[in-house]
Amino acid sequence: MADSIATTKMSSRGQVVIPEAIRKRLSLEAGTKFVVIGQDDVVMLKLISSPSIREYDELKRRLRKQAGLAGLKRTDIGKAIKKVRGKGN
C-alpha cells in the first residue's frame, strides 16, 4: 500500500503530475485517459479502458436478454436510429 500513496501539486494551468512510482506500477503511459471524479474534498482518477472480449461478450449477452424481456426486436434498432437522426417516424 505504501507505494500507492504519494503527493503532488497542481500547476497554474490545472495540470497534476502522477508520481513516477505510481505510473510505473500501473503501467501508465502518455495519452492514458481517465475519468475525473470530484466530490467534497476528494478528487479521484479512474482509468478508462476498453473491456476485454470476455467482458464485452458478457455485456452483449446481458443486453440481448434485457432487450428480449422488453420486447425489442432487431428491426426496432434501425427504426430507433432513423428516428433519432430525424429521418423517420
C-alpha positions as CSV (number, residue, x, y, z in Angstrom):
1,M,0.0,0.0,0.0
2,A,2.9,2.4,0.7
3,D,3.8,2.6,-3.0
4,S,0.2,3.6,-3.7
5,I,0.4,6.9,-1.8
6,A,2.3,9.9,-3.0
7,T,1.9,13.7,-3.0
8,T,1.8,16.0,-6.0
9,K,0.6,19.5,-6.7
10,M,-1.5,21.3,-9.3
11,S,0.2,23.7,-11.7
12,S,-1.2,27.1,-12.5
13,R,-2.6,25.5,-15.7
14,G,-4.6,22.9,-13.7
15,Q,-2.2,20.1,-14.5
16,V,-1.3,17.4,-12.0
17,V,1.7,15.1,-12.3
18,I,1.1,11.4,-11.3
19,P,4.3,10.4,-9.4
20,E,6.7,8.1,-11.3
21,A,6.4,5.2,-8.9
22,I,2.6,5.0,-9.4
23,R,2.9,5.5,-13.2
24,K,5.3,2.6,-13.4
25,R,3.3,0.3,-11.0
26,L,0.1,0.9,-13.1
27,S,1.9,0.9,-16.4
28,L,0.6,4.4,-17.3
29,E,1.8,6.0,-20.5
30,A,1.4,9.4,-22.1
31,G,-2.1,9.6,-23.5
32,T,-3.7,7.4,-20.9
33,K,-7.3,8.5,-20.4
34,F,-9.1,8.9,-17.1
35,V,-12.5,9.8,-15.7
36,V,-12.1,12.5,-13.1
37,I,-14.5,12.4,-10.2
38,G,-14.7,15.2,-7.7
39,Q,-16.8,15.2,-4.5
40,D,-16.3,17.3,-1.4
41,D,-12.5,17.4,-0.9
42,V,-11.8,14.2,-2.9
43,V,-10.6,14.1,-6.5
44,M,-10.3,10.6,-8.0
45,L,-8.8,9.5,-11.3
46,K,-10.3,6.3,-12.8
47,L,-8.6,4.7,-15.8
48,I,-10.7,4.4,-18.9
49,S,-10.1,1.1,-20.5
50,S,-11.7,-1.0,-23.2
51,P,-13.5,-4.1,-22.0
52,S,-11.9,-7.5,-22.6
53,I,-13.5,-9.7,-25.2
54,R,-14.9,-11.8,-22.3
55,E,-16.4,-8.7,-20.7
56,Y,-17.8,-7.5,-24.0
57,D,-19.4,-10.8,-24.7
58,E,-21.0,-10.9,-21.2
59,L,-22.3,-7.3,-21.6
60,K,-23.7,-8.2,-25.1
61,R,-25.4,-11.3,-23.6
62,R,-27.0,-9.2,-20.8
63,L,-28.1,-6.5,-23.2
64,R,-29.7,-9.0,-25.5
65,K,-31.5,-10.6,-22.6
66,Q,-32.8,-7.2,-21.4
67,A,-33.9,-6.3,-24.9
68,G,-35.8,-9.6,-25.2
69,L,-37.5,-9.0,-21.9
70,A,-38.5,-5.5,-23.0
71,G,-40.0,-7.0,-26.2
72,L,-37.5,-5.3,-28.6
73,K,-36.7,-6.9,-32.0
74,R,-33.7,-6.5,-34.2
75,T,-35.8,-4.4,-36.6
76,D,-36.5,-1.9,-33.8
77,I,-32.9,-0.8,-33.8
78,G,-32.9,0.6,-37.3
79,K,-36.2,2.4,-36.7
80,A,-34.8,3.9,-33.5
81,I,-31.6,5.1,-35.2
82,K,-33.6,6.7,-38.0
83,K,-35.9,8.4,-35.5
84,V,-33.1,9.9,-33.5
85,R,-31.4,11.1,-36.7
86,G,-34.7,12.7,-37.7
87,K,-35.2,10.6,-40.8
88,G,-38.2,8.6,-39.7
89,N,-41.2,8.4,-37.5
